[in-house]
Amino acid sequence: MDLMTFVTLIVLAFALVMLVAGVLAAALGSGKSRAFGAAMAIIGLVVGVVWAYLTGWSDISPFNGVELYDALYNAIVNLIGVLIGALVAVGIFLVVVLKS
């Protein structure tokens, strides 16, 4: 994985978390927190769309080397693998602790 692919994953994760947190804050908050939640959701949406455009469809030099679909696919597959491994390890740990 090269540096731009790594930065792409960081920026897209940031955008997704900002969007989800903003929507939740806007839906569940009141007053100023609702306004800040809407602003967070808009910022997350704009950052995600702009970065996806730059890495997926533009011909600008540092961004066109990133294969967006492959980077996202590999990140999701790796995340699923990490979660499965962690759940198996926690399950074995719980069995050992509860049996002793």
ChimeraX attribute file (.defattr): number of C-alpha atoms within 10 A of each C-alpha:
attribute: neighborCount
match mode: 1-to-1
recipient: residues
	/A:1	7
	/A:2	8
	/A:3	9
	/A:4	16
	/A:5	19
	/A:6	13
	/A:7	12
	/A:8	22
	/A:9	16
	/A:10	12
	/A:11	17
	/A:12	19
	/A:13	14
	/A:14	14
	/A:15	23
	/A:16	17
	/A:17	16
	/A:18	22
	/A:19	24
	/A:20	16
	/A:21	17
	/A:22	26
	/A:23	21
	/A:24	15
	/A:25	20
	/A:26	21
	/A:27	13
	/A:28	11
	/A:29	15
	/A:30	12
	/A:31	8
	/A:32	10
	/A:33	15
	/A:34	18
	/A:35	15
	/A:36	17
	/A:37	24
	/A:38	20
	/A:39	18
	/A:40	22
	/A:41	24
	/A:42	17
	/A:43	16
	/A:44	25
	/A:45	20
	/A:46	14
	/A:47	19
	/A:48	21
	/A:49	13
	/A:50	12
	/A:51	19
	/A:52	18
	/A:53	14
	/A:54	19
	/A:55	22
	/A:56	16
	/A:57	12
	/A:58	12
	/A:59	12
	/A:60	10
	/A:61	9
	/A:62	10
	/A:63	20
	/A:64	15
	/A:65	14
	/A:66	20
	/A:67	14
	/A:68	21
	/A:69	12
	/A:70	11
	/A:71	15
	/A:72	15
	/A:73	11
	/A:74	12
	/A:75	14
	/A:76	12
	/A:77	11
	/A:78	12
	/A:79	12
	/A:80	12
	/A:81	12
	/A:82	12
	/A:83	12
	/A:84	12
	/A:85	12
	/A:86	12
	/A:87	12
	/A:88	12
	/A:89	12
	/A:90	12
	/A:91	12
	/A:92	12
	/A:93	12
	/A:94	11
	/A:95	11
	/A:96	10
	/A:97	9
	/A:98	8
	/A:99	7
	/A:100	5
